[in-house]
Amino acid sequence: MRPLLSLPGVGLAAYLVFTASAPARATDPPAQAPSPVQVEIRRLQSPDPATRWAAADALGAVGAEAVPALLEALRSDRREVRQASLWAVSRMEPIPATAFPALVQALDDPSSDVREEAGKAVVRTRIESMEHLAPLLLYFARGQELRDLNWRDQNGYVRAEHRRLGALLVQAFKDRDPRIRRGATHLIVCERFWDPAAPAGLRALLADPVVQVRSMAVLGLSALKVRSPETISAIASLLDDAESCVRFHAARALEELAPVGTEATRSLLRALKDPSTLVRRAAARALGVSPPAHSPAGPVLAAVLADEAERRGVRAAAAEALAGYGEVGVPALEAALRGPSDGLRRAAVASLGRIGPPARAALPALREAVSARVTACSTAALEAIGLIGPEQCDLAAIARALQASEERLCRAALVAAGGVGADALPLVPHMIAALQSKDEVNEVASAAARALSRVGPGAQPALIAALRGTDHTSIRARIPCLLLRGETCDAEAVAAVIEALGDRSARVRAAAAGALGRPTPQAGEWLSALIRLLTDPDAPVRKAAVRALGDIGLGEPRVLRALIEIAASPQSPKVERADAVDALGCIGPAAAEALPAILAAYQETGVDACLSALRQIDASGGLVAPLLIEKLQRTTGWRRAVWIDPLAEVGPPARAAVPLLRRMAEGADEESAGNRSDAIRALGAIAPDAEGMPDFFLALLRDPSLSVGIRAEAAWALEQVRAKPEAAARELERVLADPGEDELLRYWVAAGKVRSGRSGPLEHQVLERGLLEADARRSPGMVYAISRIGPSAADLVPALMRSLEGLRGSPGFSPNRHLDALGRIGPAAAPAVPLLLNLLDEAGVEGAAWQRDAICQALRRIRGEP
């Protein structure tokens, strides 16, 4: 059979095909490069989480242009792709309206992670109407509450918009769909959106046919703290509701909204017979909060407590509630105290202590509780005896407890002894013995000191005898401050403390010196004794003596001479010189002769205490300015920098230094760049409006040949000009708006704004860019500037969080700077709390103590805790 094509034929055919197609290929348009959105969408499909989230971040920054591609990605079969797509949408400012239907649809996604991300995105969508609000209310009605939802922070709502959304929720209260009504009340409970019509709308929902809606309406009124009589009455009526959960929430709400009044009290008394244990317990607790005068609830609660057929939880709630009814509840509480239930005994003891002296009839029962084995009940009984005011026969029981080895019992006995007051003199030796306790946190010793202080002057002879006679160093070290606690000091007590200045123990000598550091009329009498301690061989004693002289604050010549000698002596340790300078600052203007010695100490040590002392002694700067100018004139080179900062602190009184500072700023005598920057800063603080100064600062700012540091200081000095503020501001804005001056911008913000603590949109943009683009470990000034700005830097929290996440595991203090900045921003940094908690978990018990402390301090500041 003949082949269709011979080999030469095949070659010819191939050649013809090639030549025929060559011109067509030459005229084809070149393939188009993928757009940035397409590139990032492909990266969004990556199995690598870091690549995927980086792509989502980039798409979110693109904005509305990326929405169609992201909505298409939401159809992906991969959960992580859908989640990252939603996260990218939620980052957009504002979220485009075209994305809203897809976000709502994602609320029903099979994956809980995707649903949560969709919920966050919907929350960040600007709610304009019920059409936008209804899907989210349905989401809340299903009980899928977001773990980290904070609507107001995510939306950035101002008060007016917050009220506008509250009005929409009130409108939703009337919706036909019970899920919408329940979701609206749920949102009120979670976020406390306020509208003047909200209380009336929630009260109307108390009659809703749906159980969950009625319950959520009660919670909403409780969350909004609506205490009007009509609200209390409406909630009290729900104690007769057919559903136990509604009755329970109504009782809890009345506890939150107390005082409840007579009508509500009657309803709560009926609720004490409710078939539900939870309702009865909640009703008993509500009756104990601010009971009205002559309330009939006392005997009823006493009967509940005495009813052995009742549940223990209900009886314990009744025992706690009886604390507000005085003598009425004492018999029932005393009977419970002798009963077999440990929980009831503890509740009865606590209530008897709260009742106080009217519960004296229960003292025998409390004594029996103390005599029992050491338990939480016996220690609480001792404290209750102290609160009631023990009888003479109780002192023996307290004395036995004071000698117990159990720390809890001893501490409770000390609380009881303190409650006895002046009648506790027989217990003073036992209290003094407790001062030597070495428990882990010195709780027993601290309780002993408090108890002794409440005994009053009667304990003084025993304290003086112990100070002079005991061999226990810890006791002797605690007694001086107890002896000199009052406004005036007894002569015998002072003599004993002065005698303790010669104690063999350095700890006791330091404690005695610290006790004598008080500005009292008798203080001049013991100055000589304190001055002698300045040559003590132990450094802690010398430190205590120096601080005591400063706390007394008397500018007597002998005190000044002694402190000046320490401050000016190069042989004195740096720490002791700083303490002496600090003491001179505490003395104030009377220590004016110490200014040269303080300047000498500043020149050699550079400690900040010197600058603080200068301000305290010479607030006006008129005395110290000539001394500083003379120092600046006599020094050369880098040593000049020591005196420029104090001159800037003095401010306008140092105008005589302007000619010299200007020569330095101009670079005369080959001044270093650092000295020139410092001189410009000082000029801005001392005399920015002096003749020719604004033009001089402008010339420096415009000179591109100068270093960024010099130009940034010139920008800061130009901000201080007051004579021609408009012209200076316009020129400064023109220079800083130059795209090529980004480095100058950063330096200006990090250096100049740190000093002033002022900020605006331009500064915040620079700081955010510096945190996200630069290596934060090399840009500590950015973070420090945010710390100085404080709460006004709330919009920089996300950038700080991302920068902090990038520093996980980094050594050094960079993470701590970020933590300090978040803490100083305060409650507005609440979005960072989950990250800080994660970091705390990562640090663990084995982590560095300083790292855990920094995280805990930031959390306390953010939560507003002391």
Buried (B, 14 or more C-beta within 10 A) or exposed (E): EEEEEEEEEEEEEEEEEEEEEEEEEEEEEEEEEEEEBEEBBEBBBBEEEEEBBBBBBBBBEBBEEBBEBBBEBBEBEEBBBBBBBBBBBBBBEEBBEEBBEBBBEBBEBEBEEBBBBBBBBBBBBEBEEBEBBBBBBBBBBBEEBBEEBBBBBBBEBEEEBBBBBBBBBBBBBEBEEBBBBBBBBBBBBBBBBBBEEBBBBBBBBBEBEBBBBBBBBBBBBBBBEBBEEEBBBBBBBBBEBEBBBBBBBBBBBBBBBBBBBEEBBBBBBEBBEBEBBBBBBBBBBBBBBEBBEEBEBBEBBBEBBBEEEBEBBBBBBBBBBBBBBBEBBBBBBBBBBEBEBEBBBBBBBBBBBBBBEBBBBBBBBBBBBBEEEBBEBBBBBBBBBBBBBBBEEBBEBBBBBBEBEBBBBBBBBBBBBBBBBEBBBBBBBBBBBBBBBEEEEBBBBBBBBBBBBBBEEEBBEBBBBBBEEBEEBBBBBBBBBBBBBEEEBBEEBBBBBBBBBEBEBBBBBBBBBBBBBBEBEBBEBBBEBBBEBBEBEBEBBBBBBBBBBBBBBBBBEEBBEBBBEBBBBEEBBEEBBBBBBBBBBBBBEBBBBBBBBBBBBBBBBEBEBBBBBBBBBBEEBEBBBBBBBEBBEEBEEEEBBBBBBBBBBBBEBBBBBBEBBBEBBBBEEEBBEBBBBBBBBBBBBBBBEBEEBBEBBBEBBEEEEBBBBBBBBBBBBBBBBEEEBEEBEEBBEEBBEEEEBBEBBBBBBBBBBBBEEEBEEBBBBBBBBBBBEEEBBEBBBBBBBBBBBBEBBBBBBBBBBBBBEBBEEEEEBBBBBBBBBBBBBBEBBBBBBEBBEEBBEEBEEEBEEEBBEBBBBBBEBBEEEE
